[in-house]
């Protein structure tokens, strides 16, 4: 077996791993990145990017179908729109290919050595790599960074295979399923369920709790619920998925009253969460401290073993690509001798449902739980000129601030395109803005961003346009 040495060895080429490797190389640290599949990880290949591309296709097709109606409100008329699903998938994969190719180019540009193969940990300083072709390689390192990501949670009663698919397979369904049943009404299940409904599938959602998007406060989810009903997505709330029926063409569903019925299903998407990827590469040999299924880390992403680091989904919630990226950059700088710690004031979470949902920082309930006296206000998009002009008046922006000094604690929003407001929300929290600061900024008109200014003014009792 060939042997080589490096200062930093990164296992996993997803958003956290490749960012860490690039930043380390920029700082002059000899770096090797090991990836067994495709650069970009889950996010670029089978998660964030292809799902948003599919959602875009679905939105465009849905708009065309609405324009085919004689009652189309904005006056555009089209005739009998159709969709070439194979071409849509090719376009989606083209988007993915451009981004993953770009990651590879950036790694090469910065001098990162990429080893394509599957890693097996020998100890905290050595990793064996089994490449797709060529000789096995042992890589010795001064610092080991775990960035192995996460995998979909599988239900014992609905193992993946055949009609039962994870979010990965749900991105590439062809032909279009006539009946799609989604198990789980979290953001993954609803994003994909709404997309396939807009593409023409009959969609039913089975959720064990009493409402959709149960991790979010109910007021935020109401516009999403209204869209689901408008689209004809059938909700089975407070129900459990029991497994396939005897003929294998339907899902058995149990109600709170223990009654059971069958939903017809060409495909069943199980979207009940993700878990850290900790199996398959001998991680257990390090005997690291764990936090449940996740690797336990401190505020510098150090594990319980010296010079072994972990970032991203393998460290547990929140499982967000942008969190992993920020952690990866920080670890690279610490290895280079910089003083850093991971203590962001704001990590945004976004659901790309219809409409979109954004949360950053604290809600009013969070503040109350922390014994902080807070003020909260909302501003509806029905009073925003830009939202009305693009048929996006459903939803609102909400701000939460301290009552005593008006320091902003958090933002929530639901509406068309609100994902793009997340940066402004984060800036205000990271820079310690007060309601007066946001209310005094001149916001461009007409934009959705005006709602950010208006809600700050409203929280102070100075609303202009409502």
N, C-alpha and C positions, 0 to 999 in steps of 0.2 A: 504493500500500500504506500502510495506517495504521501509525503507529509509537507505541509507548508505552515508558515506562521504569519499572523496578522495581529494588529493591535485591537481592532474591533471586528467581531463577527456577528452579523445580523441574520437571524433565522426568520424568514418571511419577507416577501417583497410586496406587501400591501402598502396602503398609504403611510402607516407609521414606519414600517421597515425601510421603504425606499427613501423617505424624507430624512430619516436618521442617517442612512448611508450617505446620501448626497451632502448633508450638512457636515458630517464628520470628514468627508473627503475635502470639502471646501476649507476646513480648518487644518488640513495637513495630516490627518490621521489615516494610516493605512487601513483600508476597510474592505471586507469581503461580505457580500450578500448572497445567501443561499435561498433559492426558491425552487420548489418542486414542481410547480405548475406554471402559471403565467404571471408575469410582472403586473402589478396593479392590484393583486389580491381580489377578495370578494367584491370590494366597492367598484373597481373599474370593470371587472369582467362579468360578474353575475349579480351585482347588487345595485348600488346607487346610480351608476351611469346608464346601464341598459334599461333599468326600470323607468328612469325619467324619460329616456328615449321612447319607450313603449307608451308611457303616459302621454307624451306629446303626440304620437301617432293617433292614439285613441281620442284625444281632445280635438284634433283636426278632423278626424272622421265624424265625430259626433257633431261638430259644427256644420260640416257638409250635409249631414242628415237633417239637421234642423233647418238649414237653408232650403232643403227640398220641400219643406212644408209650405203650403199656401199661406200660412199664418206667420211666417218668419217676420219678426218684428222690425228688423233693420232694412228690409227691402231687397236683400240678395236672394236670388232664386237659382237653384241648380236642379238638374234632372237625375234622379235615381243614382246616387253615389254608390260606389262599390269599393272594396278594399282588396288589394293584392297582398295577402298576408306574407307570402314568401318574400316579396320585394321589401315589405316593411321590416322583416327580420334582417334582410341583407343590409338595409340602411342602418338599422340599429347596431349591427355588428361592425359596420364601417366606422361608426362613431367610436365604438369600443376600441377598434384597431388603431385609430389615430392616437387615442390617448395612451394606450399601452405601449405603442411604438415610441411615443414621446417620452415615456418614463425610461425606456431602455436607452434612448439617445441621451437623456440627461445623466443617467448613471455613467455611461461611457465618457461623456464630456467631462465629468468631474473626476474621472479616474477610479471609480468603484469597480472592483472585480466582481462580476456576477457569475456564480456557479449554479448551473441548472441541475438540480438533483434533490433527493430527499435526505434530510438530515437526521442523524441519530446521535443523541448526546452521549458522550463517553463520561465526561465529568464537567466541572465548571470551567475548564480550560481547554477542552478538546471536543471536537465534533467530527464524526465520520459522515461523509457524504457519498451517497450512492447515485451517481449521475445516470441520466437517461442513456448515455453512451459514453464509453471510455472507462478508465480505471477508477476504482474507489479511491477516495481522497480523505486523508485525515487533516483537519485544519486545527491548529493550535492558536489560542488567542489570549490576549490579556484581559479583554472585556467581552462578555457574551450578552447579546441583546435578544430577548425573546419577543417576537412580533408575529405570532402564529395565528392571530385572529380568532374567529368563531365559526361555528357550524349551526345549521338549523336544528331545533329541538324536534325529535321524533317521538310520536305518541306510541305507546306499546300496542294500543288497539288499532293503530293505523300506520304500520311501518311503510317507509317510502318504497315505491316500486309499483309498476303497472299503472292503475288509475290514480294512485296516491302519489302526489308530487310535492316537492318543496318549492320555495320561491325561485330556486335556480331553474328548474324545469318549467315553471309557470311563465317564465319570460319568453319561452320559445315554443309554446303550444301551437301545433299545426297538424291537422286542420283545427280550426276554431272549435272549441267545445260547445256543444249545444246546451249542456247543463254543467255549470261549474259551481261546486260547493266549496266555500272557503271556511275553514275551521280556524277561528280566531279573528276578532274584530279590532286588533291592534293596527298600527300604522302599515305594516307590511301587507297584511291581509286586505285592508281597505284600499290601499293604493292599487294593488293588482286586481282586486275584485271590481273596483270602479272602472279601471282601464278595460277589462274584458267585457264588462257590461256595455260600455260605449262602443266596443268593437262588435257587439251583436249577440254575445252569449247571454243565456238566462243565468243569473247569479243569485245564489242564496248564501247567507252568512250565518254560521252557527257560533255563538259566543256564550261562554259559561256565566259571565256576569250579566248584569241587568241593562247594560248600555254599551254603545260603541266607544272606541278609544277610551277604555276605562282608566288609563293612566293620566288622563287630562281632565280638568274640571268640566262639569257638565255644560256650563254656558258656552264654552268654547266649541263643544262638539255639536251644538244644536244646528248650525248651518250645514255641517257635514251630514247629519241625520236627515235634514230636509232634502239634500241632494240625493241621498240614497233612495228615499221614498219617491222622489220625482223620476229617477231613472228606472224605478221598478225593481231595485235590489230587495229581495225578500229577507227580512231579518228574523232569526230564531234566537232571541235573547233569553238568558237564563237556562239555556239548554246545553247538554253535553253530547259529544260525538262518541258513539259506542263502537263503531267499526263498520265494516262493509256488511251488506245483507247477504243472504245465502247465495244469490246468483251473481254477486260481485258487481252489480251495476247501480248500486245505490248506497247511501249512507244512513245507518241507523242512528236516530236522534232520540234522546230521552229528555222529557220535559221535567220541570221541578216537581210535578205530581207523579213522576215515575211512569207516565205514559210513554209509549214508544211508537215512532212512525219512521218511514223511509223517505229520504229525498233522492230523486233520480240524479245520477251524476256520471257524466263522461269522464270528468276529472275532479279530484278532490285535492284542493290545495291546503296543506297543513301549515299554518303560519301562527304558531303559538309561542314564538320567541327563538332566541339563539343562545348557545352556551359556549363558553371559552373552549378553544381547541387546545386541549392539553394531552391528548392521547396520540400515540403513533410515533413519537420521536424520543422516547425514553426520558421524558421530563421527570418522571417519578424518581429516577435515580438520584436526582439532586436533593430530594427531600426538602423542598422549599416550604416555607410557611404558606398556607393557602387560606383564602377567604371563601369558603364553600368550594365551588368548582373553579374559582378564579385564583390566579397567582396573586398573593398579597404583596403590595408595594407601599413605599412611603412617599412623601411629597416630592422626592427626586426620582421616583420610579425604580428605586433600588429594591431588590428582593432580599430575602433573609441570608443569601450567600454573597459574600464580598465579590464585587465586580461582575455580578450577574444581574441584569436589568430586565424589566418587562414593561411593555407599553401596549395600549390599544385594547381590543376586545378580550384578549387572554387575561387581562386584569379585571374584567367585569364591567359593570355599568358605570357611566353611560357608554353603550357601544356605538360610538360615533366616529366616523373617519377623521373629522377635523380635530377631535380630541387626540386620536392616535398621532396625527401629524404634529401637533403641538408638543406632545410628549416626546416624540422621536427627535425633534429639533433640540429640545432641552437636554436629553440624554447625551447627544453628540457634543453639545457645548460643555457639559459637565466633564465628560471624558477628556475634552481638550483643556480642562483646567479652569473653566469659567464657573462663576458662582451663580447657580440657578436653582429654582424650585418651582414646582407646578402648583400654582395657586391662583387660577384665573377667577376673576370676578364674574365672568359670564361664559357659559358654554351653551350656544343655542341648540334647541331641538326642533326639527321641522317635520311635519307630516305633509307629503305631497299628494294629499287627497284633493277632492273637489268640494269646497274650496280648501286652500292650504291652511295649515295651522302652525303657528310659531310660538314657542315659549322660551323666555330667557330670564334667569334670575328667579326672584321670589314671587309667589302669588300673595294675595291678601291673607289667605288661610295660612300660608307659610309664616308670614310676619306675625300673625296672631299666635301661632304655635311657639314662636320665639319670643313672645311677650314684647313685641315691638308695636307701638301705636302707629298705624299706617292710614294713609288716605288712598283711595282708589277711584279711578274714573274711566269711563269708556267713551269712545267717539265712534258713531256708526258710519260705515261707508255709504249709507244712503244719503249722507250729507256731504259727500266728497265728490267734487265735479269729475275728477278723473275716473273714479270707480263707476259713476253713472254712465260716462261716455264709452266705457268698454263692457257694459253689461256685467259689472262686478260689484254691485251695490250690497250684496249679502255679506254680513260680517261686521267686524269692528276692530278697533285697537284699544287695548287697556293698559294703563300704567298704574304701578303701585309705588308709593313713596312714603318715607317717614313723615309723620305728622308734624314733628317739632321743627325740623330743618329742611324738609322737602327733598332730602337726598333720595334719588331714585333707586328702588330696590329690585324692580322687575318689570317686564313687559310681556304681554300676551296679545296675539292677534289671530284672527281668522278671516280669510277673504281671498279673493283672486289675486295672485301675485305677491302675497305678503311675505313669502320667503325672502324676497329682495329687501325687505325692511329689517331683516335680522342684523345686518351690519350696523345700522344706525342704533338699534337697541343695544348692541354690545359696546359700541363706542361710549354711549352714555354711562353704562355701568362701569366700564374699565377706567374711565376718566373722572369718575365721581361726580357726575353732573347732577344738578338739582332741577326741579321743575321749572324754576325761573330761567335756567340756562337754555333748556330746550324750547321753552315758550318764546324766548327772545331771538332765537335763530330765524333768519329769513329763509323760509322754505319755498322752493320753486312751485309755481302754479301753472297748470293744474297737474298735480302728482299725488300719488297715494301717500307720499311722505308728509303732505300737509296734515294728514290725520294724526301724525306723531306730534306735531306742534299743537294742534287743536286739543288733543286729549290732555297734554300737559297744562294748557291754559284752563281747561275745564276742571282739572283736579284742584286748581287754585281759585275756582269760582269766577274765572274770567273768560269763559267760552265766547267766541264771536259768532260762529256759524251754526250754533244749535241752541 
